[in-house]
């Protein structure tokens, strides 16, 4: 069974490495009449970086349970339904700072 699993993984690697044309720049070329402008694309990239900031804020490796990180992670998910990633990052950075100060 393990041998079959490894064979499947190894045969899938070339497919996973292929560029299937689904990066934004490739899609935008195919739909140039409706693609985001430079300013909108830059704003979207900023939101992507803020998502990485949220991940870093909420998922630091720790050997022990962190109640503040758990709380902010839970709140982050619900806030992303209402606010942009950058707005949520600012909210969560401030919340985490205030929660740490109150401990």
KELUM-476285 format. One line per field, with one value per residue (C-alpha): residue in one letter; x, y, z. Coordinates in pm, 1 decimal, always signed. Example, Ala and Ser with C-alpha at 12.3 -4.5 7.8 and 13.67 -1.06 7.14 Angstrom:
2
rest <- c(A,S)
X <- c(+1230.0,+1367.0)
Y <- c(-450.0,-106.0)
Z <- c(+780.0,+714.0)
This chain:
103
rest <- c(X,X,X,X,X,X,X,X,X,X,X,X,X,X,X,X,X,X,X,X,X,X,X,X,X,X,X,X,X,X,X,X,X,X,X,X,X,X,X,X,X,X,X,X,X,X,X,X,X,X,X,X,X,X,X,X,X,X,X,X,X,X,X,X,X,X,X,X,X,X,X,X,X,X,X,X,X,X,X,X,X,X,X,X,X,X,X,X,X,X,X,X,X,X,X,X,X,X,X,X,X,X,X)
X <- c(+0.0,+284.0,+446.3,+126.0,+99.4,+456.7,+402.5,+93.6,+281.7,+579.9,+363.8,+170.2,+482.6,+539.0,+174.0,+191.6,+502.6,+352.8,+229.9,-137.0,-194.3,-401.5,-179.3,-346.2,-115.3,-191.8,-566.5,-556.6,-391.9,-675.5,-937.6,-756.6,-1079.6,-1197.9,-865.3,-788.1,-601.8,-256.0,-389.6,-655.9,-406.2,-162.4,-439.9,-521.4,-154.0,-153.1,-458.4,-273.0,+22.0,-216.9,-353.9,+2.3,+30.9,-283.5,-141.9,+180.6,-11.8,-236.0,-20.8,+312.2,+455.0,+433.8,+485.7,+200.4,-158.6,-188.6,-536.0,-480.9,-371.7,-668.2,-907.5,-763.0,-767.3,-1136.0,-1222.1,-1016.4,-1230.2,-1554.2,-1410.8,-1292.7,-1658.0,-1709.7,-1376.0,-1077.8,-772.6,-574.0,-849.5,-869.4,-490.9,-496.1,-788.7,-621.7,-281.0,-443.6,-660.8,-364.8,-159.8,-441.1,-507.6,-138.6,-129.8,-427.8,-274.1)
Y <- c(+0.0,+241.6,+164.8,+253.8,+579.4,+676.8,+593.0,+815.1,+1100.2,+1072.0,+1058.4,+1365.1,+1578.3,+1669.6,+1774.6,+1983.9,+2157.0,+2251.0,+2602.7,+2560.0,+2924.1,+3019.2,+3292.3,+3633.1,+3784.2,+3497.4,+3521.0,+3900.7,+3861.6,+3635.8,+3882.1,+4210.7,+4405.6,+4327.1,+4286.3,+4498.0,+4820.6,+4872.7,+5054.0,+4789.4,+4504.7,+4673.7,+4711.9,+4341.6,+4251.7,+4462.3,+4272.1,+3947.4,+4062.5,+4156.0,+3800.5,+3678.0,+3924.4,+3775.9,+3427.4,+3536.4,+3711.5,+3415.1,+3109.5,+3155.2,+2820.1,+2771.5,+2479.6,+2587.5,+2699.4,+3072.5,+3197.6,+3536.3,+3379.3,+3142.4,+3432.4,+3648.3,+3357.0,+3293.2,+3663.3,+3703.0,+3453.0,+3630.4,+3978.2,+3878.2,+3837.6,+4211.5,+4387.0,+4375.6,+4172.5,+4489.5,+4633.4,+4305.2,+4297.7,+4645.9,+4550.2,+4226.3,+4385.7,+4641.9,+4382.5,+4152.4,+4444.6,+4547.8,+4188.3,+4134.8,+4460.6,+4352.2,+4016.0)
Z <- c(+0.0,+85.4,-249.0,-432.5,-237.6,-325.9,-691.5,-698.0,-532.1,-766.1,-1076.8,-961.3,-904.6,-1270.6,-1301.5,-986.3,-1113.0,-1447.9,-1499.1,-1582.3,-1669.0,-1366.2,-1224.0,-1224.9,-1485.6,-1723.5,-1668.4,-1707.0,-2047.4,-2160.8,-2031.8,-2088.3,-2139.6,-1784.4,-1602.1,-1298.1,-1360.1,-1212.1,-903.9,-832.4,-884.5,-646.1,-386.1,-422.5,-371.4,-55.8,+72.3,+1.3,+208.5,+489.0,+479.8,+533.1,+821.9,+977.8,+942.7,+1110.5,+1386.5,+1462.0,+1396.2,+1565.1,+1668.1,+2038.6,+2271.6,+2495.9,+2444.4,+2380.3,+2473.0,+2308.2,+1977.4,+1991.4,+2054.6,+1776.6,+1532.3,+1601.4,+1569.7,+1252.2,+1064.0,+1149.7,+1084.6,+735.8,+641.1,+699.1,+648.8,+414.8,+520.5,+590.2,+807.9,+1000.7,+1042.1,+1197.9,+1423.8,+1536.5,+1593.9,+1821.9,+1995.4,+2058.9,+2195.5,+2431.9,+2544.1,+2621.0,+2820.6,+3030.6,+3127.6)
